[in-house]
Amino acid sequence: MARDISSNQNSTQPELTAKTCESAGAPKSPGRRRFIAGLGAATAAISTGVLAPLVAASSANARETSNLPTQPVFSSSAPSSTALPASVTKRRVIEAFKLRLSEATQDAHVPPAVNVDNGDTALYADKGGTYTKGLPHDSFGRVDLKAFATFTNALNSGKFSDFEKIITGGTRTLNGPQSGLAFDLEALDSAQFGQPQVPPAPTTASDQNATELLEHYWASLLRDVAFTDYGSDPLAAQAAVELGVQPTYFGPRNNSGDVTPNLLFRGAFPGETLGPYISQFFITPTELGAQPLSQQMVSYLPNIDYMANFADWLTVQNGDVTAGLHNQIDPQLRYRRNGRDLRRLPTSTCFTRPTSRRSSCSTQLARRQIPAIPMSARRRKTASARSVGPISPGPSAKWRPRL
């Protein structure tokens, strides 16, 4: 839907006024927001339909990934003893070994999660309730079952060779399909996270799933409207009214139980209904060492829609690229201001080190003389907090959660 947002196109200055929106409580029922609030995005794949049991099975079968050349430690010749090698004599190395062994032993005592999916995979013979993007589909958008079997077989086995055998439908490749099988040397393994903290996804035929789809469509229609204009935009008002009358809408509401435009698309974490949509960490000029950062971004021009008909959707669903429309760069640098800008952000920073953003936030905290959270007040210790050395009291310590 085309939107006239000419009033926002020249707003190249950041909105720094901390406006207060309606206060509301956290969602009372399970759903996407409780899922996000319960656990971080690192566990998202475990809770989505078919991926829940498949990822758990893949983790259980990790010992069978010997054909993966990047993980030679799993070969039968790898040493099984946890004793310190006799050749290691340096005190610091010995301390590091003991610390890592202690942490690994502690984490190993946490049992794996027992995950069940929402039943859609077994319910629909055509797998219509399951993610199949990138695989071949027929003219009605139904996945090729042979290709789907290669996909699930790879998820079950976790073997690199099986991922190479996945039958895809077009020129586009799957985006990191093995990322959920990677091992993280910090904290628990992904197989140890899951239900009940992460509930199964709503079933395809459920009212809750329909409401979540409705919310996604409204977010798409409003993606070129500046967040600061939600309170006066008639389309945002329509979205708030329609979502507010849905019994299965579990987003924030005001004290009267209504969804208002300034509460649209907000999450369930404490404080998310307060203040502007965009964190001031994202729009306040700062620096990375000696390099100044204006916090302005390269954004896309508005009112360019994609997959607006079934043919284009099917093309993309099959893993091909539609002809014609492409993202067009806005020549004016802008501060993040709407949904389209937020979608642009991950694609432009996917290779940025997480420490860069943490350093930027730390600089702003220090400049405003905001103290760091004391070590004793943190919910979980970091790996550094358990070491023998001291922790720097600087603001950056706040941004080191052990996830």
C-alpha positions as YAML, in Angstrom:
chain: A
units: angstrom
residues:
- id: 1
  name: MET
  ca: [0.00, 0.00, 0.00]
- id: 2
  name: ALA
  ca: [1.49, 3.32, -1.08]
- id: 3
  name: ARG
  ca: [1.99, 5.87, 1.68]
- id: 4
  name: ASP
  ca: [2.70, 9.60, 1.46]
- id: 5
  name: ILE
  ca: [5.32, 10.27, 4.09]
- id: 6
  name: SER
  ca: [6.72, 13.44, 2.61]
- id: 7
  name: SER
  ca: [6.61, 15.03, 6.05]
- id: 8
  name: ASN
  ca: [9.25, 12.53, 7.16]
- id: 9
  name: GLN
  ca: [11.57, 12.55, 4.20]
- id: 10
  name: ASN
  ca: [13.44, 15.64, 5.31]
- id: 11
  name: SER
  ca: [13.59, 14.73, 8.99]
- id: 12
  name: THR
  ca: [17.28, 14.03, 9.11]
- id: 13
  name: GLN
  ca: [17.71, 15.11, 12.74]
- id: 14
  name: PRO
  ca: [17.30, 12.53, 15.52]
- id: 15
  name: GLU
  ca: [14.31, 12.52, 17.84]
- id: 16
  name: LEU
  ca: [15.97, 12.84, 21.25]
- id: 17
  name: THR
  ca: [12.97, 13.75, 23.37]
- id: 18
  name: ALA
  ca: [12.08, 10.86, 25.66]
- id: 19
  name: LYS
  ca: [8.33, 10.86, 25.12]
- id: 20
  name: THR
  ca: [6.35, 8.61, 27.42]
- id: 21
  name: CYS
  ca: [3.78, 6.32, 25.86]
- id: 22
  name: GLU
  ca: [1.00, 4.43, 27.59]
- id: 23
  name: SER
  ca: [2.13, 2.04, 30.24]
- id: 24
  name: ALA
  ca: [1.07, -1.54, 29.97]
- id: 25
  name: GLY
  ca: [1.82, -4.88, 31.49]
- id: 26
  name: ALA
  ca: [3.48, -7.87, 29.93]
- id: 27
  name: PRO
  ca: [1.42, -10.35, 27.89]
- id: 28
  name: LYS
  ca: [-0.62, -12.75, 29.97]
- id: 29
  name: SER
  ca: [-0.64, -15.63, 27.47]
- id: 30
  name: PRO
  ca: [2.04, -17.61, 25.64]
- id: 31
  name: GLY
  ca: [2.99, -16.51, 22.16]
- id: 32
  name: ARG
  ca: [5.67, -14.81, 20.14]
- id: 33
  name: ARG
  ca: [6.25, -12.10, 22.73]
- id: 34
  name: ARG
  ca: [6.48, -14.47, 25.68]
- id: 35
  name: PHE
  ca: [8.82, -16.60, 23.59]
- id: 36
  name: ILE
  ca: [11.06, -13.59, 23.01]
- id: 37
  name: ALA
  ca: [10.88, -12.51, 26.64]
- id: 38
  name: GLY
  ca: [11.52, -16.01, 27.96]
- id: 39
  name: LEU
  ca: [14.67, -16.70, 26.02]
- id: 40
  name: GLY
  ca: [16.91, -14.90, 23.57]
- id: 41
  name: ALA
  ca: [16.96, -15.31, 19.84]
- id: 42
  name: ALA
  ca: [19.64, -17.97, 20.14]
- id: 43
  name: THR
  ca: [16.98, -20.55, 20.97]
- id: 44
  name: ALA
  ca: [14.45, -19.46, 18.35]
- id: 45
  name: ALA
  ca: [15.00, -22.36, 15.97]
- id: 46
  name: ILE
  ca: [14.28, -24.93, 18.68]
- id: 47
  name: SER
  ca: [10.70, -23.75, 19.14]
- id: 48
  name: THR
  ca: [9.49, -23.50, 15.55]
- id: 49
  name: GLY
  ca: [7.38, -26.44, 14.46]
- id: 50
  name: VAL
  ca: [9.36, -29.22, 12.85]
- id: 51
  name: LEU
  ca: [12.70, -27.75, 13.88]
- id: 52
  name: ALA
  ca: [12.16, -28.47, 17.57]
- id: 53
  name: PRO
  ca: [12.54, -32.26, 17.56]
- id: 54
  name: LEU
  ca: [14.86, -32.19, 14.58]
- id: 55
  name: VAL
  ca: [17.40, -29.86, 16.13]
- id: 56
  name: ALA
  ca: [17.25, -31.80, 19.38]
- id: 57
  name: ALA
  ca: [17.87, -35.00, 17.45]
- id: 58
  name: SER
  ca: [20.71, -33.38, 15.56]
- id: 59
  name: SER
  ca: [22.37, -32.34, 18.79]
- id: 60
  name: ALA
  ca: [21.96, -35.83, 20.17]
- id: 61
  name: ASN
  ca: [23.62, -37.26, 17.06]
- id: 62
  name: ALA
  ca: [26.51, -34.81, 17.04]
- id: 63
  name: ARG
  ca: [28.98, -37.64, 17.44]
- id: 64
  name: GLU
  ca: [28.05, -38.77, 13.92]
- id: 65
  name: THR
  ca: [29.33, -35.59, 12.27]
- id: 66
  name: SER
  ca: [32.77, -37.00, 11.65]
- id: 67
  name: ASN
  ca: [32.52, -36.13, 7.96]
- id: 68
  name: LEU
  ca: [32.43, -32.42, 8.84]
- id: 69
  name: PRO
  ca: [36.01, -31.27, 8.16]
- id: 70
  name: THR
  ca: [35.69, -28.21, 10.40]
- id: 71
  name: GLN
  ca: [35.19, -30.33, 13.52]
- id: 72
  name: PRO
  ca: [38.07, -32.83, 13.64]
- id: 73
  name: VAL
  ca: [37.78, -33.00, 17.42]
- id: 74
  name: PHE
  ca: [34.91, -35.46, 16.95]
- id: 75
  name: SER
  ca: [37.11, -38.07, 15.31]
- id: 76
  name: SER
  ca: [37.77, -41.33, 17.11]
- id: 77
  name: SER
  ca: [41.41, -40.39, 17.55]
- id: 78
  name: ALA
  ca: [40.59, -37.32, 19.67]
- id: 79
  name: PRO
  ca: [41.85, -37.65, 23.27]
- id: 80
  name: SER
  ca: [39.11, -38.51, 25.77]
- id: 81
  name: SER
  ca: [41.03, -37.75, 28.98]
- id: 82
  name: THR
  ca: [40.31, -34.50, 30.80]
- id: 83
  name: ALA
  ca: [43.62, -34.62, 32.69]
- id: 84
  name: LEU
  ca: [46.01, -31.72, 32.30]
- id: 85
  name: PRO
  ca: [48.77, -32.63, 29.81]
- id: 86
  name: ALA
  ca: [52.04, -33.28, 31.62]
- id: 87
  name: SER
  ca: [53.87, -30.83, 29.35]
- id: 88
  name: VAL
  ca: [51.79, -27.88, 30.60]
- id: 89
  name: THR
  ca: [53.63, -26.12, 33.42]
- id: 90
  name: LYS
  ca: [52.78, -22.43, 33.08]
- id: 91
  name: ARG
  ca: [50.54, -21.34, 35.97]
- id: 92
  name: ARG
  ca: [48.27, -19.13, 33.88]
- id: 93
  name: VAL
  ca: [47.59, -21.90, 31.36]
- id: 94
  name: ILE
  ca: [46.89, -24.37, 34.17]
- id: 95
  name: GLU
  ca: [44.41, -21.93, 35.76]
- id: 96
  name: ALA
  ca: [42.68, -21.41, 32.42]
- id: 97
  name: PHE
  ca: [42.40, -25.17, 31.90]
- id: 98
  name: LYS
  ca: [40.90, -25.74, 35.35]
- id: 99
  name: LEU
  ca: [38.43, -22.88, 34.93]
- id: 100
  name: ARG
  ca: [37.20, -24.10, 31.54]
- id: 101
  name: LEU
  ca: [36.95, -27.70, 32.74]
- id: 102
  name: SER
  ca: [34.99, -26.60, 35.81]
- id: 103
  name: GLU
  ca: [32.56, -24.56, 33.73]
- id: 104
  name: ALA
  ca: [32.07, -27.35, 31.19]
- id: 105
  name: THR
  ca: [31.44, -29.87, 33.97]
- id: 106
  name: GLN
  ca: [28.89, -27.58, 35.59]
- id: 107
  name: ASP
  ca: [27.05, -27.03, 32.29]
- id: 108
  name: ALA
  ca: [27.04, -30.76, 31.50]
- id: 109
  name: HIS
  ca: [24.88, -31.45, 34.56]
- id: 110
  name: VAL
  ca: [21.98, -29.50, 33.01]
- id: 111
  name: PRO
  ca: [19.74, -32.05, 31.23]
- id: 112
  name: PRO
  ca: [18.76, -31.54, 27.60]
- id: 113
  name: ALA
  ca: [15.39, -29.98, 26.89]
- id: 114
  name: VAL
  ca: [12.50, -32.21, 25.87]
- id: 115
  name: ASN
  ca: [10.80, -30.38, 23.01]
- id: 116
  name: VAL
  ca: [7.57, -31.22, 21.24]
- id: 117
  name: ASP
  ca: [6.34, -29.42, 18.15]
- id: 118
  name: ASN
  ca: [2.86, -28.02, 17.59]
- id: 119
  name: GLY
  ca: [1.68, -31.09, 15.65]
- id: 120
  name: ASP
  ca: [1.34, -29.37, 12.28]
- id: 121
  name: THR
  ca: [4.01, -31.49, 10.61]
- id: 122
  name: ALA
  ca: [2.04, -34.67, 11.25]
- id: 123
  name: LEU
  ca: [-1.35, -33.03, 10.74]
- id: 124
  name: TYR
  ca: [-0.77, -31.73, 7.22]
- id: 125
  name: ALA
  ca: [0.36, -34.32, 4.72]
- id: 126
  name: ASP
  ca: [1.44, -31.61, 2.29]
- id: 127
  name: LYS
  ca: [3.57, -29.96, 5.05]
- id: 128
  name: GLY
  ca: [1.62, -26.75, 4.56]
- id: 129
  name: GLY
  ca: [2.20, -25.66, 8.14]
- id: 130
  name: THR
  ca: [6.00, -25.94, 7.97]
- id: 131
  name: TYR
  ca: [8.77, -23.65, 6.77]
- id: 132
  name: THR
  ca: [9.77, -24.74, 3.25]
- id: 133
  name: LYS
  ca: [11.19, -21.59, 1.65]
- id: 134
  name: GLY
  ca: [13.96, -22.31, -0.85]
- id: 135
  name: LEU
  ca: [12.70, -25.82, -1.64]
- id: 136
  name: PRO
  ca: [10.79, -26.57, -4.89]
- id: 137
  name: HIS
  ca: [6.99, -26.15, -4.82]
- id: 138
  name: ASP
  ca: [4.16, -26.91, -7.23]
- id: 139
  name: SER
  ca: [1.94, -24.28, -8.87]
- id: 140
  name: PHE
  ca: [-0.22, -24.09, -5.74]
- id: 141
  name: GLY
  ca: [2.75, -23.46, -3.44]
- id: 142
  name: ARG
  ca: [2.88, -26.96, -1.97]
- id: 143
  name: VAL
  ca: [6.36, -28.24, -1.25]
- id: 144
  name: ASP
  ca: [7.87, -31.14, -3.17]
- id: 145
  name: LEU
  ca: [7.78, -33.93, -0.59]
- id: 146
  name: LYS
  ca: [10.95, -35.57, -1.88]
- id: 147
  name: ALA
  ca: [12.84, -32.31, -1.43]
- id: 148
  name: PHE
  ca: [11.28, -31.84, 2.01]
- id: 149
  name: ALA
  ca: [12.52, -35.29, 3.00]
- id: 150
  name: THR
  ca: [16.10, -34.35, 2.08]
- id: 151
  name: PHE
  ca: [15.74, -31.23, 4.22]
- id: 152
  name: THR
  ca: [14.46, -33.07, 7.31]
- id: 153
  name: ASN
  ca: [16.99, -35.87, 6.83]
- id: 154
  name: ALA
  ca: [19.82, -33.35, 6.99]
- id: 155
  name: LEU
  ca: [18.39, -31.75, 10.12]
- id: 156
  name: ASN
  ca: [18.07, -35.15, 11.76]
- id: 157
  name: SER
  ca: [21.55, -36.38, 10.92]
- id: 158
  name: GLY
  ca: [23.45, -33.11, 11.26]
- id: 159
  name: LYS
  ca: [25.93, -34.36, 8.66]
- id: 160
  name: PHE
  ca: [27.52, -31.94, 6.24]
- id: 161
  name: SER
  ca: [27.13, -34.43, 3.41]
- id: 162
  name: ASP
  ca: [23.36, -34.60, 3.99]
- id: 163
  name: PHE
  ca: [23.05, -30.83, 3.87]
- id: 164
  name: GLU
  ca: [24.80, -30.93, 0.52]
- id: 165
  name: LYS
  ca: [22.06, -33.29, -0.71]
- id: 166
  name: ILE
  ca: [19.15, -30.97, 0.10]
- id: 167
  name: ILE
  ca: [17.13, -30.42, -3.06]
- id: 168
  name: THR
  ca: [16.58, -26.70, -3.58]
- id: 169
  name: GLY
  ca: [14.17, -25.07, -5.97]
- id: 170
  name: GLY
  ca: [16.04, -22.11, -7.42]
- id: 171
  name: THR
  ca: [19.29, -20.19, -7.64]
- id: 172
  name: ARG
  ca: [19.27, -18.98, -4.05]
- id: 173
  name: THR
  ca: [20.94, -21.15, -1.43]
- id: 174
  name: LEU
  ca: [19.72, -21.79, 2.11]
- id: 175
  name: ASN
  ca: [21.03, -19.20, 4.55]
- id: 176
  name: GLY
  ca: [23.14, -20.95, 7.17]
- id: 177
  name: PRO
  ca: [21.06, -24.12, 7.61]
- id: 178
  name: GLN
  ca: [23.73, -25.66, 9.86]
- id: 179
  name: SER
  ca: [24.04, -22.70, 12.22]
- id: 180
  name: GLY
  ca: [21.72, -24.34, 14.74]
- id: 181
  name: LEU
  ca: [24.13, -27.28, 14.99]
- id: 182
  name: ALA
  ca: [27.17, -25.18, 15.86]
- id: 183
  name: PHE
  ca: [28.77, -25.58, 19.28]
- id: 184
  name: ASP
  ca: [29.29, -22.52, 21.44]
- id: 185
  name: LEU
  ca: [32.17, -22.75, 23.90]
- id: 186
  name: GLU
  ca: [30.39, -20.37, 26.29]
- id: 187
  name: ALA
  ca: [27.41, -21.39, 28.43]
- id: 188
  name: LEU
  ca: [25.01, -24.24, 27.81]
- id: 189
  name: ASP
  ca: [24.53, -26.01, 24.50]
- id: 190
  name: SER
  ca: [21.48, -25.09, 22.44]
- id: 191
  name: ALA
  ca: [20.04, -28.57, 23.06]
- id: 192
  name: GLN
  ca: [19.72, -27.64, 26.75]
- id: 193
  name: PHE
  ca: [17.30, -24.78, 26.05]
- id: 194
  name: GLY
  ca: [13.65, -25.20, 25.20]
- id: 195
  name: GLN
  ca: [10.32, -25.98, 26.76]
- id: 196
  name: PRO
  ca: [8.62, -25.01, 28.97]
- id: 197
  name: GLN
  ca: [10.30, -21.60, 28.70]
- id: 198
  name: VAL
  ca: [9.96, -21.76, 24.91]
- id: 199
  name: PRO
  ca: [6.45, -22.97, 24.01]
- id: 200
  name: PRO
  ca: [5.65, -24.55, 20.65]
- id: 201
  name: ALA
  ca: [4.66, -22.14, 17.90]
- id: 202
  name: PRO
  ca: [0.90, -21.57, 17.57]
- id: 203
  name: THR
  ca: [-0.71, -24.07, 15.21]
- id: 204
  name: THR
  ca: [-1.42, -22.90, 11.68]
- id: 205
  name: ALA
  ca: [-5.19, -23.15, 12.13]
- id: 206
  name: SER
  ca: [-5.25, -21.35, 15.51]
- id: 207
  name: ASP
  ca: [-6.69, -17.92, 16.20]
- id: 208
  name: GLN
  ca: [-3.39, -16.90, 17.77]
- id: 209
  name: ASN
  ca: [-1.47, -17.63, 14.59]
- id: 210
  name: ALA
  ca: [-4.02, -15.65, 12.57]
- id: 211
  name: THR
  ca: [-3.64, -12.69, 14.93]
- id: 212
  name: GLU
  ca: [0.14, -12.80, 14.68]
- id: 213
  name: LEU
  ca: [-0.12, -12.82, 10.88]
- id: 214
  name: LEU
  ca: [-2.49, -9.87, 11.09]
- id: 215
  name: GLU
  ca: [0.07, -7.98, 13.17]
- id: 216
  name: HIS
  ca: [2.81, -8.76, 10.64]
- id: 217
  name: TYR
  ca: [0.67, -7.45, 7.77]
- id: 218
  name: TRP
  ca: [-0.05, -4.22, 9.62]
- id: 219
  name: ALA
  ca: [3.65, -3.79, 10.36]
- id: 220
  name: SER
  ca: [4.33, -4.18, 6.63]
- id: 221
  name: LEU
  ca: [1.70, -1.60, 5.69]
- id: 222
  name: LEU
  ca: [3.15, 0.83, 8.23]
- id: 223
  name: ARG
  ca: [6.82, 0.26, 7.47]
- id: 224
  name: ASP
  ca: [7.25, 3.66, 5.78]
- id: 225
  name: VAL
  ca: [5.47, 5.62, 8.53]
- id: 226
  name: ALA
  ca: [7.81, 7.22, 11.05]
- id: 227
  name: PHE
  ca: [7.36, 5.89, 14.56]
- id: 228
  name: THR
  ca: [7.00, 9.47, 15.80]
- id: 229
  name: ASP
  ca: [3.93, 9.85, 13.53]
- id: 230
  name: TYR
  ca: [2.06, 6.79, 14.81]
- id: 231
  name: GLY
  ca: [-0.02, 8.87, 17.19]
- id: 232
  name: SER
  ca: [-1.49, 10.96, 14.35]
- id: 233
  name: ASP
  ca: [-1.40, 8.53, 11.42]
- id: 234
  name: PRO
  ca: [-4.87, 7.21, 10.39]
- id: 235
  name: LEU
  ca: [-3.47, 3.88, 9.20]
- id: 236
  name: ALA
  ca: [-1.78, 3.30, 12.56]
- id: 237
  name: ALA
  ca: [-5.10, 4.08, 14.24]
- id: 238
  name: GLN
  ca: [-6.82, 1.43, 12.10]
- id: 239
  name: ALA
  ca: [-4.14, -1.11, 13.00]
- id: 240
  name: ALA
  ca: [-4.56, -0.40, 16.72]
- id: 241
  name: VAL
  ca: [-8.34, -0.79, 16.56]
- id: 242
  name: GLU
  ca: [-8.26, -4.07, 14.62]
- id: 243
  name: LEU
  ca: [-5.56, -5.64, 16.77]
- id: 244
  name: GLY
  ca: [-7.21, -4.43, 19.95]
- id: 245
  name: VAL
  ca: [-10.41, -6.37, 19.33]
- id: 246
  name: GLN
  ca: [-8.59, -9.66, 18.82]
- id: 247
  name: PRO
  ca: [-8.87, -11.88, 21.94]
- id: 248
  name: THR
  ca: [-5.62, -13.59, 20.96]
- id: 249
  name: TYR
  ca: [-3.59, -10.39, 20.62]
- id: 250
  name: PHE
  ca: [-1.08, -10.61, 23.45]
- id: 251
  name: GLY
  ca: [0.81, -7.39, 22.82]
- id: 252
  name: PRO
  ca: [0.87, -4.47, 25.25]
- id: 253
  name: ARG
  ca: [-2.38, -2.68, 26.12]
- id: 254
  name: ASN
  ca: [-3.01, 0.44, 28.17]
- id: 255
  name: ASN
  ca: [-4.70, 0.48, 31.57]
- id: 256
  name: SER
  ca: [-8.11, 0.40, 29.87]
- id: 257
  name: GLY
  ca: [-7.21, -2.75, 27.94]
- id: 258
  name: ASP
  ca: [-6.95, -0.93, 24.61]
- id: 259
  name: VAL
  ca: [-4.22, -1.09, 21.97]
- id: 260
  name: THR
  ca: [-3.24, 2.44, 21.00]
- id: 261
  name: PRO
  ca: [-1.08, 3.50, 18.03]
- id: 262
  name: ASN
  ca: [1.89, 4.23, 20.30]
- id: 263
  name: LEU
  ca: [1.76, 0.67, 21.63]
- id: 264
  name: LEU
  ca: [1.84, -1.05, 18.22]
- id: 265
  name: PHE
  ca: [4.56, -3.67, 17.63]
- id: 266
  name: ARG
  ca: [6.16, -3.21, 21.03]
- id: 267
  name: GLY
  ca: [7.50, -6.13, 23.01]
- id: 268
  name: ALA
  ca: [7.01, -7.65, 26.45]
- id: 269
  name: PHE
  ca: [10.20, -6.69, 28.25]
- id: 270
  name: PRO
  ca: [9.76, -4.32, 31.21]
- id: 271
  name: GLY
  ca: [9.89, -0.71, 30.07]
- id: 272
  name: GLU
  ca: [9.23, -1.38, 26.38]
- id: 273
  name: THR
  ca: [6.03, 0.65, 26.42]
- id: 274
  name: LEU
  ca: [7.88, 3.72, 27.71]
- id: 275
  name: GLY
  ca: [9.72, 6.29, 25.66]
- id: 276
  name: PRO
  ca: [10.32, 6.50, 21.91]
- id: 277
  name: TYR
  ca: [10.48, 3.45, 19.66]
- id: 278
  name: ILE
  ca: [14.13, 3.93, 18.72]
- id: 279
  name: SER
  ca: [16.69, 3.65, 21.49]
- id: 280
  name: GLN
  ca: [18.75, 6.79, 21.82]
- id: 281
  name: PHE
  ca: [21.81, 4.56, 21.67]
- id: 282
  name: PHE
  ca: [21.02, 4.22, 17.95]
- id: 283
  name: ILE
  ca: [20.64, 7.91, 17.16]
- id: 284
  name: THR
  ca: [22.97, 9.80, 19.49]
- id: 285
  name: PRO
  ca: [26.24, 10.77, 17.74]
- id: 286
  name: THR
  ca: [29.19, 8.97, 19.30]
- id: 287
  name: GLU
  ca: [32.61, 7.63, 18.34]
- id: 288
  name: LEU
  ca: [34.52, 4.39, 18.10]
- id: 289
  name: GLY
  ca: [37.90, 5.34, 19.44]
- id: 290
  name: ALA
  ca: [39.12, 8.20, 17.24]
- id: 291
  name: GLN
  ca: [36.47, 7.53, 14.59]
- id: 292
  name: PRO
  ca: [33.32, 9.69, 14.89]
- id: 293
  name: LEU
  ca: [29.97, 8.00, 14.26]
- id: 294
  name: SER
  ca: [27.04, 10.18, 13.24]
- id: 295
  name: GLN
  ca: [24.61, 7.24, 13.69]
- id: 296
  name: GLN
  ca: [22.96, 8.10, 10.37]
- id: 297
  name: MET
  ca: [22.42, 5.20, 8.01]
- id: 298
  name: VAL
  ca: [22.04, 4.39, 4.33]
- id: 299
  name: SER
  ca: [18.34, 3.64, 3.99]
- id: 300
  name: TYR
  ca: [16.05, 2.54, 1.16]
- id: 301
  name: LEU
  ca: [13.53, 4.68, -0.69]
- id: 302
  name: PRO
  ca: [9.92, 4.22, 0.47]
- id: 303
  name: ASN
  ca: [6.81, 2.87, -1.27]
- id: 304
  name: ILE
  ca: [8.51, -0.03, -3.05]
- id: 305
  name: ASP
  ca: [6.54, -3.21, -2.40]
- id: 306
  name: TYR
  ca: [7.55, -6.82, -3.03]
- id: 307
  name: MET
  ca: [5.69, -10.11, -3.52]
- id: 308
  name: ALA
  ca: [2.41, -8.24, -3.98]
- id: 309
  name: ASN
  ca: [0.97, -11.09, -6.07]
- id: 310
  name: PHE
  ca: [0.96, -14.88, -5.85]
- id: 311
  name: ALA
  ca: [3.31, -15.38, -8.82]
- id: 312
  name: ASP
  ca: [6.06, -13.27, -7.24]
- id: 313
  name: TRP
  ca: [5.55, -14.98, -3.87]
- id: 314
  name: LEU
  ca: [5.89, -18.41, -5.46]
- id: 315
  name: THR
  ca: [9.05, -17.34, -7.27]
- id: 316
  name: VAL
  ca: [10.66, -16.29, -4.01]
- id: 317
  name: GLN
  ca: [9.29, -19.33, -2.18]
- id: 318
  name: ASN
  ca: [11.03, -21.54, -4.74]
- id: 319
  name: GLY
  ca: [14.35, -19.81, -4.10]
- id: 320
  name: ASP
  ca: [14.47, -17.56, -7.15]
- id: 321
  name: VAL
  ca: [14.59, -13.78, -7.53]
- id: 322
  name: THR
  ca: [11.72, -11.73, -8.94]
- id: 323
  name: ALA
  ca: [12.45, -9.50, -11.91]
- id: 324
  name: GLY
  ca: [11.78, -5.78, -11.78]
- id: 325
  name: LEU
  ca: [11.65, -4.26, -8.31]
- id: 326
  name: HIS
  ca: [14.87, -3.88, -6.36]
- id: 327
  name: ASN
  ca: [15.86, -1.95, -3.27]
- id: 328
  name: GLN
  ca: [16.77, 1.62, -4.17]
- id: 329
  name: ILE
  ca: [19.20, 3.55, -2.00]
- id: 330
  name: ASP
  ca: [18.02, 6.84, -0.53]
- id: 331
  name: PRO
  ca: [20.76, 9.40, -1.35]
- id: 332
  name: GLN
  ca: [20.03, 11.24, 1.92]
- id: 333
  name: LEU
  ca: [21.63, 9.77, 5.03]
- id: 334
  name: ARG
  ca: [18.99, 9.39, 7.74]
- id: 335
  name: TYR
  ca: [18.51, 8.41, 11.34]
- id: 336
  name: ARG
  ca: [16.52, 5.25, 11.92]
- id: 337
  name: ARG
  ca: [12.90, 6.25, 11.97]
- id: 338
  name: ASN
  ca: [10.55, 3.52, 10.70]
- id: 339
  name: GLY
  ca: [10.09, -0.18, 10.06]
- id: 340
  name: ARG
  ca: [11.85, -0.16, 6.71]
- id: 341
  name: ASP
  ca: [14.93, 1.37, 8.32]
- id: 342
  name: LEU
  ca: [14.97, -1.28, 11.04]
- id: 343
  name: ARG
  ca: [14.79, -4.02, 8.40]
- id: 344
  name: ARG
  ca: [17.72, -2.41, 6.61]
- id: 345
  name: LEU
  ca: [19.85, -2.34, 9.75]
- id: 346
  name: PRO
  ca: [20.62, -6.11, 10.07]
- id: 347
  name: THR
  ca: [21.62, -6.38, 6.41]
- id: 348
  name: SER
  ca: [24.05, -3.49, 6.72]
- id: 349
  name: THR
  ca: [25.73, -4.60, 9.95]
- id: 350
  name: CYS
  ca: [25.86, -8.37, 9.60]
- id: 351
  name: PHE
  ca: [29.66, -8.34, 9.53]
- id: 352
  name: THR
  ca: [30.09, -5.79, 12.32]
- id: 353
  name: ARG
  ca: [31.72, -7.08, 15.48]
- id: 354
  name: PRO
  ca: [29.27, -7.11, 18.42]
- id: 355
  name: THR
  ca: [31.91, -5.37, 20.52]
- id: 356
  name: SER
  ca: [31.67, -2.31, 18.25]
- id: 357
  name: ARG
  ca: [28.04, -1.68, 19.20]
- id: 358
  name: ARG
  ca: [28.82, -2.47, 22.83]
- id: 359
  name: SER
  ca: [31.68, 0.03, 22.79]
- id: 360
  name: SER
  ca: [29.41, 2.68, 21.29]
- id: 361
  name: CYS
  ca: [26.81, 2.19, 24.03]
- id: 362
  name: SER
  ca: [29.52, 2.19, 26.70]
- id: 363
  name: THR
  ca: [30.89, 5.49, 25.39]
- id: 364
  name: GLN
  ca: [27.47, 7.09, 25.58]
- id: 365
  name: LEU
  ca: [26.90, 5.76, 29.11]
- id: 366
  name: ALA
  ca: [30.23, 7.15, 30.26]
- id: 367
  name: ARG
  ca: [29.59, 10.49, 28.58]
- id: 368
  name: ARG
  ca: [26.27, 10.79, 30.43]
- id: 369
  name: GLN
  ca: [27.90, 9.60, 33.67]
- id: 370
  name: ILE
  ca: [25.54, 6.64, 33.95]
- id: 371
  name: PRO
  ca: [27.18, 4.01, 36.21]
- id: 372
  name: ALA
  ca: [27.55, 0.41, 35.22]
- id: 373
  name: ILE
  ca: [25.49, -2.29, 36.91]
- id: 374
  name: PRO
  ca: [27.56, -3.71, 39.79]
- id: 375
  name: MET
  ca: [28.79, -7.25, 39.39]
- id: 376
  name: SER
  ca: [26.75, -8.42, 42.39]
- id: 377
  name: ALA
  ca: [23.51, -7.17, 40.80]
- id: 378
  name: ARG
  ca: [23.80, -9.13, 37.58]
- id: 379
  name: ARG
  ca: [21.58, -12.10, 37.03]
- id: 380
  name: ARG
  ca: [24.33, -14.35, 35.70]
- id: 381
  name: LYS
  ca: [28.06, -14.32, 36.03]
- id: 382
  name: THR
  ca: [30.15, -13.82, 32.97]
- id: 383
  name: ALA
  ca: [33.08, -16.01, 32.11]
- id: 384
  name: SER
  ca: [35.36, -13.14, 33.07]
- id: 385
  name: ALA
  ca: [33.64, -12.74, 36.42]
- id: 386
  name: ARG
  ca: [34.68, -16.25, 37.38]
- id: 387
  name: SER
  ca: [38.32, -15.72, 36.52]
- id: 388
  name: VAL
  ca: [41.04, -14.91, 38.98]
- id: 389
  name: GLY
  ca: [41.62, -11.44, 37.57]
- id: 390
  name: PRO
  ca: [39.67, -8.29, 38.43]
- id: 391
  name: ILE
  ca: [36.84, -6.92, 36.32]
- id: 392
  name: SER
  ca: [37.17, -3.42, 34.93]
- id: 393
  name: PRO
  ca: [34.53, -1.20, 36.59]
- id: 394
  name: GLY
  ca: [33.92, 0.69, 33.34]
- id: 395
  name: PRO
  ca: [30.49, 0.94, 31.73]
- id: 396
  name: SER
  ca: [31.34, -1.69, 29.14]
- id: 397
  name: ALA
  ca: [31.03, -4.37, 31.81]
- id: 398
  name: LYS
  ca: [27.26, -3.91, 31.63]
- id: 399
  name: TRP
  ca: [27.20, -5.29, 28.11]
- id: 400
  name: ARG
  ca: [28.81, -8.66, 28.80]
- id: 401
  name: PRO
  ca: [25.94, -11.07, 29.61]
- id: 402
  name: ARG
  ca: [26.80, -14.74, 29.48]
- id: 403
  name: LEU
  ca: [23.97, -15.87, 27.20]
...
